[in-house]
Amino acid sequence: MGIFIIKTGVFIRARLRKLFYKLVYGKQISFGKSFSFRRNFILYIEKGGSVEIGEDSFFNNNVSINCLEKIKIGKRCLFGEGVKLYDHNHRFRDLTKSIPEQGFTTKPITIGDDCWICSNVTILQGVTIGNHSVIGANCLVYKDVPPHTIVKSGAGMTMVPIEPKGE
């Protein structure tokens, strides 16, 4: 009975949070059917930005999406705990100005369908992740990932094609 009460509380909290995001961001946010998330899901969309989340996508605890331009997430994607998405970066090359005064550069992020983004992954601006890809835990994703690819952390990004399973 206890777990039922906890799950019901999480479900109600998530529904209220979705409603809150729709009220705050209006047409800037699009949620697919059966989109769900756990505790501490943070969504920030700057004026002029847009976030699109496909149906049946799931976000575990402490996921943060920060959007100044555009972030598009496909259908049936899974996000582990602590995932961060940033479609922008600070400008910093003008030595006559402080970094906050220089503003941002922006490039959209696109994540295809059926992707698994494991825990503590950070995805940076301009990245496209192809359909059916897996991004391993603790990866910093700073360049495009082809469809059907596993990305492992280590010295840089190591990409390995997913081999089809024989019948």
PyMOL commands that set and color helices and strands:
alter all, ss='L'
color gray80, all
select helices_A, chain A and resi 2-28+99-102
alter helices_A, ss='H'
color red, helices_A
select strands_A, chain A and resi 29-31+36-37+42-45+50-53+58-59+64-67+70-73+78-79+84-86+88-90+104-106+109-111+116-117+122-123+128-129+134-135+140-141+149-152+158-161
alter strands_A, ss='S'
color yellow, strands_A
deselect
rebuild
show_as cartoon
